[in-house]
């Protein structure tokens, strides 16, 4: 009887590779989501600091201690973030989440 040569992978080999890929994916996906969350928080923090600096500069220039957000002339991505002002707080919110950062604007 002649020997038969196989020209492919066995079911066991394919299954082992699939399990390894699934395990790597189960580790990588949560890490990636964490990186995205951190990036959004950092962007919101930077925007809040910029808004705080702009509000203080506006106060020094005009003496008006309660500028609206529109008066601050901030450039930011309105599809990803929104910025609100309540009393002496500037609140930056990444859309789709709870407010993740509130930066206090201090007036002197």
N, C-alpha and C positions, 0 to 999 in steps of 0.2 A: 504494500500500500504506500502511495506517495504521501509525503508530508505536506500539510497545507500551511502556507505562510499567511499570517494576519497582516492586514494593511491599515489598521486603525487602532483606536484606543478601546480598551475594555470599559464596560459599564462601571466597574469599580474605580478605574482611573478618573473617569469623567466625574463620578460622584465625589471623590476626594477633592478634586480641583474646585468643584462647585461649593463644597463645604468651606474650603479655605477662603474662597472669594466672599462668601456670605459672612464669615467671621471677620475678615478685614473690613468689610463694609459696615458691619455693626459697630465697629470701633471708630471708623473714620467719620461716619455721618454725624454722630453727636458732637465730635470734636469740631467739625466744620460749622455746625450750627452755633456752637459756643463762640467761635471766631467771628461769625457774622453778628451775633449779639454784642460782643465786645466792640466791634467796629462801629455799630450804630450808637452805642453808649458814648464812645469817644467822640463821634461826630456831634452828638447832641451836647456833650459837655463843651466842646469847642465853640459851638454856636451860642450856647448860653454865656460863655465867657466873653465872646465878641459882643453880644447884646449888652452885657453888663458894662463893658468898656464904652460902648457907643452911648449908653444911657448916661453914664457919668460925664462923658465929653459933651453931650447935649445939655446937661444940667449946667456945666461950667460955662458953656457958650451962651445959653439963653436964660439961665436962672429958673427955668421951668423944671420942677422936680417930678413931673408926671408925664413924660412923653409917651405917645402911643407907639406901638410896634412899627407902624408905617413911618413914623417920624425918624426912626433910627436908621433907615436906609440899609437894611441888612440884605445881603445876597445869599440866599440859601435855596435848596431844592424843595419847593412847596409840595411836590408829589410824595416826598419821603418824610418830611418833617413839618410840624407847625409850631409856631411860637406864640405864646399868650403872655399877657401882662396882667397881674393882679396885685394891686397896691405896690409894694416895693419888691415884688418877686417877678422874675422873668422865668417862665416855664417853657421848656422845650420838650416836645412830645414827638417821638417817632411814631408815625401813623400806624394804627393797628395795635398799639400797646397802651398801657397805662402811662401816665407821666413818669418818666424815668429820671428826670433831673430837674431840679428847681434851683436856680442860681439867684441869690439875693443881690439886689442892686443897692449898694450903700451910697447914700447922698450925704454930703458934708456941708 
